[in-house]
């Protein structure tokens, strides 16, 4: 409907990416790649990010992914890092993100991104990534 303003809501955007090696450089590079892709694909302004929650599989511990966001200049975005549950047989070397954003978009309009090997985690959302 033309001229109707949708309410701004806090929505969650998911993303994941695999990291080839457990090094500081690779964790930072993969985190930046994923964050920048989520922002670009969803048309997000940094000021609209309410918070970001990062998780890493237990085999990734060389650096906090939050450091990558700080290096991008996201100084005022609340960030939290945690370790994923160590489920036997689960995919390893995966960095996951849950980004909370203030937006007028509906949940269906948001683009969740699963990059590199993580694309197999959500085939329903990974086409074209």
MOWO-V649586 format. One record per residue. N is the residue number from 1. PHI is phi in degrees with one decimal (* if undefined). OMEGA is omega in radians with two decimals (none if undefined). Layout:
n:N phi:PHI omega:OMEGA
n:N phi:PHI omega:OMEGA
This chain:
n:1 phi:* omega:-3.10
n:2 phi:-68.1 omega:3.08
n:3 phi:83.8 omega:3.12
n:4 phi:-91.1 omega:-3.13
n:5 phi:-94.2 omega:3.10
n:6 phi:-81.1 omega:3.12
n:7 phi:-68.8 omega:3.05
n:8 phi:-84.1 omega:-3.14
n:9 phi:-129.1 omega:3.00
n:10 phi:-87.1 omega:-3.14
n:11 phi:-123.6 omega:3.08
n:12 phi:-102.0 omega:3.08
n:13 phi:-120.1 omega:-3.12
n:14 phi:-100.4 omega:3.05
n:15 phi:-159.8 omega:3.08
n:16 phi:-153.8 omega:3.11
n:17 phi:-150.9 omega:3.05
n:18 phi:-88.9 omega:3.12
n:19 phi:-116.4 omega:-3.04
n:20 phi:-68.2 omega:-3.11
n:21 phi:-132.0 omega:3.13
n:22 phi:-80.5 omega:3.07
n:23 phi:-127.1 omega:3.11
n:24 phi:-53.9 omega:-3.07
n:25 phi:-62.0 omega:-3.11
n:26 phi:-70.6 omega:3.11
n:27 phi:-66.0 omega:3.12
n:28 phi:-64.0 omega:-3.11
n:29 phi:-63.0 omega:-3.12
n:30 phi:-66.1 omega:3.13
n:31 phi:-63.0 omega:3.12
n:32 phi:-61.2 omega:3.13
n:33 phi:-57.7 omega:-3.12
n:34 phi:-68.2 omega:-3.13
n:35 phi:-61.1 omega:-3.12
n:36 phi:-65.1 omega:3.10
n:37 phi:-66.8 omega:3.12
n:38 phi:-62.1 omega:3.13
n:39 phi:-64.5 omega:-3.12
n:40 phi:-64.1 omega:-3.06
n:41 phi:-67.6 omega:-3.11
n:42 phi:-107.7 omega:3.12
n:43 phi:59.7 omega:-3.06
n:44 phi:-91.4 omega:2.96
n:45 phi:-91.3 omega:-3.11
n:46 phi:-56.3 omega:3.13
n:47 phi:-62.1 omega:-3.13
n:48 phi:-89.4 omega:3.10
n:49 phi:-81.7 omega:-3.13
n:50 phi:-78.3 omega:3.11
n:51 phi:-172.1 omega:3.09
n:52 phi:-136.1 omega:3.09
n:53 phi:-114.0 omega:3.13
n:54 phi:-106.8 omega:2.92
n:55 phi:-131.4 omega:3.09
n:56 phi:-131.5 omega:3.02
n:57 phi:-67.1 omega:-3.04
n:58 phi:-57.4 omega:-3.14
n:59 phi:-83.7 omega:3.08
n:60 phi:-118.1 omega:-3.12
n:61 phi:-144.9 omega:-3.08
n:62 phi:-77.6 omega:3.14
n:63 phi:-164.7 omega:3.03
n:64 phi:-80.3 omega:3.09
n:65 phi:-63.7 omega:3.11
n:66 phi:-58.7 omega:3.11
n:67 phi:-59.0 omega:3.13
n:68 phi:-62.9 omega:3.11
n:69 phi:-64.3 omega:3.10
n:70 phi:-63.3 omega:3.11
n:71 phi:-65.2 omega:3.07
n:72 phi:-78.0 omega:3.13
n:73 phi:94.3 omega:-3.11
n:74 phi:-85.7 omega:-3.01
n:75 phi:-68.7 omega:-3.02
n:76 phi:-106.7 omega:3.09
n:77 phi:-83.1 omega:3.06
n:78 phi:-65.5 omega:-3.06
n:79 phi:-128.7 omega:3.10
n:80 phi:-144.5 omega:3.11
n:81 phi:-117.7 omega:3.10
n:82 phi:-151.1 omega:3.09
n:83 phi:-96.7 omega:3.07
n:84 phi:-68.0 omega:3.02
n:85 phi:-64.6 omega:-3.11
n:86 phi:-84.9 omega:-3.11
n:87 phi:-81.3 omega:3.12
n:88 phi:-56.6 omega:3.09
n:89 phi:83.9 omega:3.14
n:90 phi:-73.1 omega:3.12
n:91 phi:-59.5 omega:3.12
n:92 phi:-98.0 omega:3.10
n:93 phi:53.4 omega:-3.13
n:94 phi:-114.8 omega:3.03
n:95 phi:-107.3 omega:-3.13
n:96 phi:-116.3 omega:-3.14
n:97 phi:-133.8 omega:2.90
n:98 phi:-123.6 omega:-3.10
n:99 phi:-102.0 omega:3.09
n:100 phi:-94.3 omega:-3.11
n:101 phi:-129.5 omega:3.01
n:102 phi:-88.9 omega:-3.03
n:103 phi:-154.4 omega:3.00
n:104 phi:-90.9 omega:-3.10
n:105 phi:-70.0 omega:3.04
n:106 phi:-79.7 omega:3.10
n:107 phi:-59.3 omega:-3.14
n:108 phi:-68.9 omega:-3.13
n:109 phi:-82.3 omega:-3.11
n:110 phi:-78.7 omega:-3.12
n:111 phi:-109.7 omega:3.06
n:112 phi:-90.2 omega:-3.03
n:113 phi:-119.3 omega:3.08
n:114 phi:-123.0 omega:-2.96
n:115 phi:-106.2 omega:-3.14
n:116 phi:56.0 omega:-3.10
n:117 phi:-64.9 omega:3.14
n:118 phi:-68.3 omega:3.12
n:119 phi:-57.5 omega:-3.13
n:120 phi:-72.6 omega:-3.14
n:121 phi:-71.3 omega:-3.13
n:122 phi:-140.7 omega:-3.13
n:123 phi:-59.0 omega:3.13
n:124 phi:-68.1 omega:-3.11
n:125 phi:-113.6 omega:-2.95
n:126 phi:-98.3 omega:-3.08
n:127 phi:-61.8 omega:3.10
n:128 phi:84.8 omega:3.14
n:129 phi:-101.9 omega:none
